[in-house]
Amino acid sequence: MMGKIVIDEEYCKGCGLCISFCPQKAIRVSNSVSKNGYHPAEFLDPGGECTGCALCALMCPDAAITVSRAKKAVGEKK
């Protein structure tokens, strides 16, 4: 399975819980500042390591993360 997350910057306060709990280390703090004045988390997974486990979404106190999962195409690595 290949995962993808979407972080809603309107709700993310940059607490970092999602970053701490991501087993694939596919989330980091953004350099940008949201309209609310926070450095939100951002999804960064160039290697496609995210499995869609949803630990990040479960740990987010503001419900700012949506997780989706898709099957990998035939022949696609890992």
N, C-alpha and C positions, 0 to 999 in steps of 0.2 A: 504494500500500500504506500501511496505517496500522499503526504499531507500538505496542507496549506492553511495558514491562518491569516485573518484580517483583524487588525487592531483599530478600533474606532477612537481616533485621536480626541474626539469630543468628550469621551468618558475616561480615557487613560490619564492617570495622574503621575505615571512614571515611578511607581513604587518599587518596581523591580522584582516582584514575586514571580512573575512569569519567567523572567530571565533565570532566576535561581532554580526553578523547578524543571526547566526544559532539559531533558536528557540529551538532546542533540545539539544544544547550544546554538539554536537557530534564531534567537531573539537577542536584541541588544537595545541599549538606550539610544534614541535618535539625537543627532546634533541639532535638529530643528526644534523650535519652540511652538507649542500649540497655541491656539487663540486664547486658551485659558491660562497660559503662562507656564506650562509644564513641558519637560522633555519626555515625550511619550516613548513607549517601547516601539520597536519596529522589527518586522520579520526580515531576516537576512539568511537565506538558505540557497546559495548558489549551487551547492552540490546536491540538492534534492534529498537531504538527510531527514527531513521532517517526516515522521510516520503518522501524524495526525492523532497522537495519543491523547490529546486534549488536556494534559496536565496543566498547561498554561491557562486555559480557559477555566478549569476548575479552581485554580488558585487565585484568579483575578477577583479582587473584592468589588470591583466596579462593573463586572460583566461586560468588559470592553472587547473581548476576544471571541471571534467566531472561527470555528475549525471545520475544515472540509477534508474529505479523503477520497482518493480515486485510485483505481487499480493502475499499475504501471503497464505501459504498452509492452507487447511481446518483444523481447530482445533488449529492453531497456535495463541498464545495470541497476542492481540493488533496489 
